[in-house]
Amino acid sequence: MVRRYKHFRKIYATTFARRMTINVASIALIIAIVTIPKVWSVSAECQGHGSFKTEKDEILQRRNYLASKLIAPPKKVLHEMPSGIGAQFQGEWALYSCSMFAMSLYNISQIYPETRTENIHYIDSLICIVLSPELREYDSNRWKEDALSTLQSYETSHISYISHLAWMIGEYKAAGGGNKYDKLYAQLCNAMNRRILHSAALNLQTYPNESIYMPDMLVAIVALKQYAALNKGKYASTVDAWVDRAKKEWLDPKTGLLVSFLNVDGSQITDMPTKGSYSALNCAYLTLIDREFAQEQYSLLKSSFWKEGTLSGMKEYHDHSPILGMDIDAGPVIMGLSPSGTAFSTGAATFFNDNEVRSNILRTAEICGNTLSSGNKKHYALANIALVGEAIMLAMRTNAPANL
């Protein structure tokens, strides 16, 4: 158990459920250790892995499945999230599901241009869901105010909600969508940029009275980077300043990787371990921000966390590898592997054309995830429990560079 900050015990339940928004996706990678799927089916499912040409049918079938679940009224999308996690975390999971599916759709539009028109329509629908009062209620309840009604304020954050929304709008425009969201897009990015520059250390809290979560901040930097690309470099200086400071002040001295958490003043938290789950997600986001920095971080990630074996993947702890454990961030750790770290590292492996690592991860995912097929749809069995997992895995495996 990680002692992230002084009031850890007070908010343990909140932190655990909240962090599950970025790791339940990849519990598919270990679920079969419990369910023991038919091993003979793994080779058949993995036969086409290796190139986007041979993976096309599978990728589009997984897209079709997610569309059938997420292109729906907001209340239905929220009801797709497990009821046992509570209303707040249903909202978070719904946000991540929509955001990661939008990333998948943007990626697929670049890889298979003939699918662009349909994908743009889907992204538009997802933006409408994320804009709905029903979905943003989880964030409003934590901040005691509505994110969209306070965009002119300096004295608040809402960074996770507004950054995912801005990123989705950026993908909609970059894929070829129209200008229907331009005014809101400008307002969201202006608010993020203004608040980041006004903050103590270029970082903002996801929620009040919690530490800085590095992956959440990186979404904001991704969104500003994309806005700059679409608007003649506006806010590029903020992105550059953040990355420069990250390289100088926010690297773990033991691994060289970006830290997982920061104090509110931007200082590193004493004796805080760097975790495979957060580091892999950080690498995936960095591929969309700074290619050279992302490459360096991915090399360090593999050096400290990659584990080869029957089930290959990323460890959660760089200095030890328990056979069985439960980690607050990674979920069930089995044979030392981090479900989250393994899943999210697929994003950097795909981006940098690291085919050996990517193929090994997809094989691990198949062994543990157990693909189910129905008509023109495919999904991992865990999607029946945690739909966000399917969305994140599809986003990571399609995270190809723009010059593909």
C-alpha positions as CSV (number, residue, x, y, z in Angstrom):
1,M,0.0,0.0,0.0
2,V,1.4,3.4,-1.0
3,R,1.3,6.3,1.5
4,R,0.8,9.0,-1.1
5,Y,0.2,11.9,1.3
6,K,-0.3,12.7,4.9
7,H,-4.1,12.2,4.9
8,F,-3.8,8.9,3.0
9,R,-5.9,7.0,5.5
10,K,-8.7,9.6,5.4
11,I,-9.1,9.3,1.6
12,Y,-8.0,5.7,1.0
13,A,-11.3,4.5,-0.3
14,T,-11.6,7.6,-2.6
15,T,-8.1,7.2,-3.9
16,F,-8.4,3.5,-4.6
17,A,-11.6,3.8,-6.6
18,R,-10.3,6.9,-8.4
19,R,-7.1,5.3,-9.5
20,M,-9.1,2.4,-10.8
21,T,-10.2,4.7,-13.6
22,I,-6.7,4.2,-15.1
23,N,-6.1,0.6,-14.3
24,V,-9.2,-1.5,-14.5
25,A,-8.8,-1.3,-18.2
26,S,-5.9,-3.7,-18.0
27,I,-7.2,-6.2,-15.4
28,A,-8.2,-8.0,-18.6
29,L,-4.5,-8.9,-18.8
30,I,-4.8,-11.2,-15.7
31,I,-8.4,-12.2,-15.5
32,A,-7.7,-15.5,-17.3
33,I,-5.4,-16.5,-14.5
34,V,-8.6,-17.0,-12.6
35,T,-10.9,-18.1,-15.4
36,I,-8.3,-20.2,-17.4
37,P,-9.5,-19.7,-21.0
38,K,-8.8,-22.2,-23.6
39,V,-5.2,-21.9,-24.5
40,W,-5.6,-23.3,-28.0
41,S,-7.7,-20.2,-28.9
42,V,-4.9,-17.8,-28.1
43,S,-2.8,-18.6,-31.1
44,A,-5.8,-18.2,-33.4
45,E,-6.7,-14.8,-32.0
46,C,-3.0,-13.6,-32.1
47,Q,-2.3,-14.9,-35.6
48,G,-3.1,-11.6,-37.3
49,H,-1.1,-9.4,-34.8
50,G,1.9,-7.6,-36.2
51,S,0.7,-5.0,-38.6
52,F,-2.2,-2.6,-38.9
53,K,-3.1,-4.3,-42.2
54,T,-3.5,-7.7,-40.7
55,E,-5.1,-6.3,-37.5
56,K,-7.7,-4.2,-39.4
57,D,-10.7,-6.6,-39.0
58,E,-10.1,-7.1,-35.3
59,I,-9.5,-3.4,-34.6
60,L,-12.7,-2.4,-36.4
61,Q,-14.7,-5.2,-34.7
62,R,-13.5,-3.9,-31.3
63,R,-14.5,-0.4,-32.4
64,N,-17.9,-1.7,-33.4
65,Y,-18.4,-3.2,-29.9
66,L,-17.5,0.0,-28.1
67,A,-19.8,2.0,-30.4
68,S,-22.7,-0.3,-29.6
69,K,-22.1,0.4,-25.8
70,L,-21.0,4.0,-25.7
71,I,-22.9,5.8,-28.5
72,A,-26.0,6.0,-26.3
73,P,-27.8,8.4,-24.1
74,P,-25.7,9.6,-21.1
75,K,-27.7,7.8,-18.5
76,K,-27.3,4.5,-20.4
77,V,-23.5,5.1,-20.7
78,L,-23.3,5.7,-16.9
79,H,-25.3,2.5,-16.3
80,E,-22.7,0.6,-18.3
81,M,-20.3,1.3,-15.5
82,P,-20.4,-1.0,-12.5
83,S,-23.0,0.1,-10.0
84,G,-21.0,-1.1,-7.1
85,I,-18.3,1.6,-7.5
86,G,-20.8,4.4,-6.7
87,A,-22.0,7.5,-8.6
88,Q,-18.8,9.5,-8.5
89,F,-16.7,6.7,-10.0
90,Q,-19.3,5.7,-12.5
91,G,-18.9,9.2,-13.8
92,E,-15.1,8.9,-13.9
93,W,-15.2,5.6,-15.6
94,A,-17.7,7.0,-18.1
95,L,-15.4,10.0,-18.8
96,Y,-12.4,7.8,-19.4
97,S,-14.4,5.3,-21.5
98,C,-15.6,8.1,-23.8
99,S,-12.2,9.9,-23.9
100,M,-10.2,6.7,-24.7
101,F,-12.7,5.6,-27.3
102,A,-12.4,9.0,-28.9
103,M,-8.7,8.6,-28.9
104,S,-9.2,5.2,-30.6
105,L,-11.5,6.6,-33.2
106,Y,-9.0,9.4,-34.0
107,N,-6.2,6.9,-34.3
108,I,-8.3,4.6,-36.5
109,S,-9.1,7.5,-38.8
110,Q,-5.4,8.0,-39.4
111,I,-4.7,4.3,-39.9
112,Y,-7.7,3.6,-42.0
113,P,-8.8,6.9,-43.7
114,E,-11.8,5.3,-45.3
115,T,-13.4,5.1,-41.8
116,R,-12.9,8.8,-41.0
117,T,-16.5,10.0,-41.7
118,E,-18.1,7.4,-39.4
119,N,-15.4,8.0,-36.7
120,I,-16.0,11.7,-36.7
121,H,-19.7,11.1,-36.2
122,Y,-18.9,8.8,-33.2
123,I,-16.5,11.4,-31.6
124,D,-19.2,14.1,-32.0
125,S,-21.6,11.8,-30.1
126,L,-19.1,11.1,-27.4
127,I,-18.4,14.8,-26.9
128,C,-22.1,15.4,-26.4
129,I,-22.2,12.6,-23.7
130,V,-19.2,14.2,-21.9
131,L,-20.9,17.6,-22.0
132,S,-24.1,16.3,-20.5
133,P,-25.1,17.3,-17.0
134,E,-25.5,13.7,-16.0
135,L,-21.8,12.8,-16.8
136,R,-20.2,15.9,-15.4
137,E,-22.1,15.6,-12.1
138,Y,-19.3,13.5,-10.5
139,D,-16.8,16.4,-11.0
140,S,-19.4,19.0,-9.8
141,N,-20.0,17.1,-6.6
142,R,-16.3,17.0,-5.7
143,W,-15.7,20.7,-6.5
144,K,-19.1,21.9,-5.3
145,E,-19.5,23.8,-8.6
146,D,-20.0,23.1,-12.3
147,A,-16.8,23.0,-14.4
148,L,-18.4,24.7,-17.4
149,S,-19.8,27.6,-15.4
150,T,-16.5,28.5,-13.8
151,L,-14.2,28.7,-16.9
152,Q,-13.3,32.3,-16.2
153,S,-12.1,31.6,-12.7
154,Y,-8.5,31.3,-11.5
155,E,-9.4,29.8,-8.1
156,T,-10.4,26.3,-9.2
157,S,-9.1,23.4,-11.3
158,H,-11.5,20.8,-12.7
159,I,-8.3,19.9,-14.7
160,S,-9.2,16.2,-15.4
161,Y,-12.7,16.8,-16.6
162,I,-12.0,19.9,-18.8
163,S,-8.7,18.4,-20.2
164,H,-10.4,15.2,-21.4
165,L,-13.2,17.2,-22.9
166,A,-10.8,19.6,-24.7
167,W,-8.7,16.7,-25.9
168,M,-11.8,15.0,-27.4
169,I,-12.8,18.3,-29.2
170,G,-9.2,18.6,-30.5
171,E,-9.4,15.1,-31.9
172,Y,-12.8,15.9,-33.5
173,K,-11.3,18.9,-35.3
174,A,-8.0,17.2,-36.2
175,A,-9.9,14.2,-37.7
176,G,-11.8,16.6,-40.0
177,G,-14.9,17.6,-37.9
178,G,-16.5,21.1,-38.2
179,N,-16.3,24.2,-36.1
180,K,-19.4,23.6,-33.9
181,Y,-17.2,23.3,-30.8
182,D,-14.7,26.1,-31.6
183,K,-15.9,28.6,-29.0
184,L,-16.1,26.0,-26.2
185,Y,-12.7,24.6,-27.3
186,A,-11.1,28.0,-27.0
187,Q,-12.7,28.6,-23.6
188,L,-11.5,25.2,-22.2
189,C,-7.9,25.6,-23.3
190,N,-7.8,29.2,-22.2
191,A,-9.0,28.2,-18.7
192,M,-6.4,25.3,-18.5
193,N,-3.6,27.5,-19.7
194,R,-4.5,30.4,-17.4
195,R,-4.9,28.1,-14.3
196,I,-1.7,26.2,-15.0
197,L,0.3,29.4,-15.3
198,H,-1.4,30.8,-12.1
199,S,-0.6,27.6,-10.1
200,A,2.3,27.2,-7.7
201,A,4.3,24.9,-10.0
202,L,2.5,24.5,-13.4
203,N,0.4,21.8,-11.9
204,L,-3.2,21.5,-10.8
205,Q,-5.1,19.1,-8.5
206,T,-7.7,16.8,-9.9
207,Y,-9.8,17.2,-6.8
208,P,-9.5,19.5,-3.7
209,N,-7.3,18.3,-0.9
210,E,-5.4,15.7,-2.9
211,S,-1.9,15.6,-4.3
212,I,-1.0,16.2,-8.0
213,Y,-1.5,13.1,-10.1
214,M,1.0,13.2,-12.9
215,P,-1.0,11.3,-15.5
216,D,-4.0,13.6,-15.0
217,M,-1.8,16.7,-15.6
218,L,-0.4,15.1,-18.7
219,V,-3.9,15.0,-20.3
220,A,-4.0,18.8,-19.9
221,I,-0.6,19.1,-21.6
222,V,-1.7,16.8,-24.4
223,A,-4.8,18.9,-24.9
224,L,-2.8,22.2,-25.0
225,K,-0.3,20.6,-27.4
226,Q,-3.0,19.7,-29.8
227,Y,-4.7,23.1,-29.5
228,A,-1.3,24.7,-30.4
229,A,-1.0,22.5,-33.4
230,L,-4.5,23.6,-34.6
231,N,-4.1,27.3,-33.7
232,K,-0.8,28.6,-34.9
233,G,1.2,27.6,-31.8
234,K,-1.1,29.2,-29.2
235,Y,-0.2,27.9,-25.7
236,A,2.9,26.1,-27.1
237,S,5.1,28.1,-24.7
238,T,3.1,26.6,-21.7
239,V,3.6,23.1,-23.0
240,D,7.4,23.7,-23.5
241,A,7.7,25.3,-20.0
242,W,5.9,22.3,-18.4
243,V,8.1,19.7,-20.3
244,D,11.3,21.6,-19.5
245,R,10.4,21.7,-15.8
246,A,9.4,18.1,-15.8
247,K,12.9,17.1,-17.2
248,K,14.6,19.2,-14.5
249,E,12.5,18.8,-11.4
250,W,10.1,15.9,-11.6
251,L,12.2,12.8,-12.5
252,D,12.6,10.0,-10.0
253,P,16.3,9.8,-9.0
254,K,16.3,6.0,-8.9
255,T,14.7,5.2,-12.3
256,G,14.9,8.5,-14.2
257,L,11.2,8.3,-14.9
258,L,8.6,11.0,-14.3
259,V,7.3,10.7,-10.8
260,S,3.8,9.4,-10.2
261,F,2.7,12.1,-7.7
262,L,3.8,15.6,-6.6
263,N,3.0,17.8,-3.7
264,V,0.7,20.7,-4.4
265,D,3.7,23.0,-4.5
266,G,5.3,20.9,-7.2
267,S,7.9,19.3,-5.0
268,Q,8.6,15.6,-5.0
269,I,7.0,13.5,-2.2
270,T,9.7,12.0,0.0
271,D,10.2,8.3,-0.3
272,M,7.4,7.9,-2.9
273,P,8.1,5.0,-5.2
274,T,7.8,5.4,-9.0
275,K,5.2,2.9,-10.1
276,G,4.9,0.8,-13.3
277,S,1.2,1.7,-13.8
278,Y,1.7,5.5,-13.7
279,S,5.0,5.4,-15.6
280,A,3.5,3.5,-18.5
281,L,0.6,5.8,-18.7
282,N,2.9,8.8,-18.6
283,C,4.9,7.4,-21.5
284,A,1.7,6.9,-23.6
285,Y,0.7,10.6,-23.0
286,L,4.3,11.8,-23.7
287,T,4.2,10.3,-27.2
288,L,1.6,13.0,-28.0
289,I,3.7,15.8,-26.5
290,D,7.4,15.4,-26.9
291,R,8.6,12.4,-29.1
292,E,12.3,12.6,-27.9
293,F,11.3,12.8,-24.2
294,A,8.8,10.0,-24.7
295,Q,11.5,7.8,-26.3
296,E,13.8,8.4,-23.4
297,Q,11.1,7.6,-20.9
298,Y,10.0,4.5,-22.7
299,S,13.6,3.1,-22.7
300,L,13.8,3.7,-19.0
301,L,10.4,2.1,-18.5
302,K,11.5,-1.1,-20.2
303,S,14.9,-1.0,-18.4
304,S,13.3,-0.9,-14.9
305,F,9.9,-2.6,-15.4
306,W,9.8,-5.0,-18.4
307,K,9.6,-8.7,-17.5
308,E,9.9,-11.4,-20.1
309,G,8.2,-14.8,-19.6
310,T,5.2,-16.9,-20.4
311,L,3.2,-13.8,-19.5
312,S,5.3,-10.9,-20.6
313,G,4.6,-7.4,-19.4
314,M,5.5,-4.5,-17.1
315,K,6.1,-5.0,-13.4
316,E,4.5,-2.6,-10.9
317,Y,7.6,-2.4,-8.7
318,H,11.0,-1.9,-10.3
319,D,12.9,-3.4,-7.3
320,H,10.9,-6.5,-6.5
321,S,8.5,-8.9,-8.2
322,P,5.9,-10.5,-5.9
323,I,4.2,-13.7,-7.1
324,L,0.9,-12.5,-5.8
325,G,-0.3,-9.2,-4.4
326,M,-2.9,-6.4,-4.5
327,D,-1.7,-2.9,-5.4
328,I,-3.8,0.2,-4.9
329,D,-2.8,1.5,-8.4
330,A,-2.1,-1.6,-10.5
331,G,-4.9,-3.9,-9.3
332,P,-4.1,-7.6,-8.8
333,V,-0.3,-8.1,-9.2
334,I,0.4,-11.7,-10.4
335,M,3.9,-13.0,-11.1
336,G,5.1,-9.4,-10.5
337,L,3.2,-8.0,-13.5
338,S,1.3,-4.8,-13.4
339,P,-2.0,-5.0,-15.2
340,S,-2.1,-1.3,-15.6
341,G,1.5,-0.9,-16.6
342,T,1.3,-3.7,-19.1
343,A,-1.8,-2.3,-20.8
344,F,-0.6,1.3,-20.9
345,S,2.9,0.4,-22.2
346,T,1.2,-0.8,-25.3
347,G,0.7,2.9,-26.3
348,A,4.4,3.6,-26.4
349,A,5.3,0.2,-27.9
350,T,2.9,0.9,-30.7
351,F,4.1,4.5,-31.2
352,F,7.8,3.5,-31.4
353,N,7.1,0.4,-33.5
354,D,8.5,-1.9,-30.8
355,N,6.8,-4.9,-32.4
356,E,8.3,-7.5,-30.2
357,V,7.1,-5.9,-27.0
358,R,3.7,-5.0,-28.5
359,S,3.1,-8.5,-29.8
360,N,4.1,-10.0,-26.4
361,I,1.7,-7.7,-24.6
362,L,-1.2,-8.5,-27.0
363,R,-0.5,-12.2,-26.5
364,T,-0.6,-11.7,-22.7
365,A,-3.8,-9.7,-23.1
366,E,-5.3,-12.6,-25.1
367,I,-4.2,-15.2,-22.6
368,C,-5.7,-13.3,-19.7
369,G,-8.5,-11.4,-21.5
370,N,-10.2,-14.1,-23.5
371,T,-11.7,-12.4,-26.6
372,L,-15.4,-12.9,-27.2
373,S,-16.9,-12.5,-30.7
374,S,-20.4,-11.9,-31.9
375,G,-21.2,-10.9,-35.5
376,N,-19.1,-8.0,-36.4
377,K,-18.0,-7.2,-32.8
378,K,-15.2,-8.4,-30.6
379,H,-14.2,-7.6,-27.0
380,Y,-12.3,-8.9,-24.1
381,A,-14.4,-10.8,-21.5
382,L,-13.7,-8.1,-18.9
383,A,-15.5,-5.5,-20.9
384,N,-18.7,-7.1,-19.6
385,I,-17.6,-5.8,-16.2
386,A,-15.3,-2.8,-16.9
387,L,-16.0,-1.3,-20.3
388,V,-13.3,1.3,-19.7
389,G,-10.8,-1.5,-20.1
390,E,-11.8,-2.2,-23.7
391,A,-11.6,1.5,-24.6
392,I,-8.2,2.0,-23.1
393,M,-6.7,-1.1,-24.7
394,L,-8.0,-0.1,-28.2
395,A,-6.6,3.4,-27.7
396,M,-3.2,2.1,-26.8
397,R,-2.9,-0.5,-29.5
398,T,-3.8,2.1,-32.2
399,N,-1.5,4.8,-30.9
400,A,0.5,5.1,-34.2
401,P,2.6,8.2,-35.1
402,A,1.0,10.7,-37.4
403,N,3.5,9.9,-40.2
404,L,2.5,6.2,-40.3
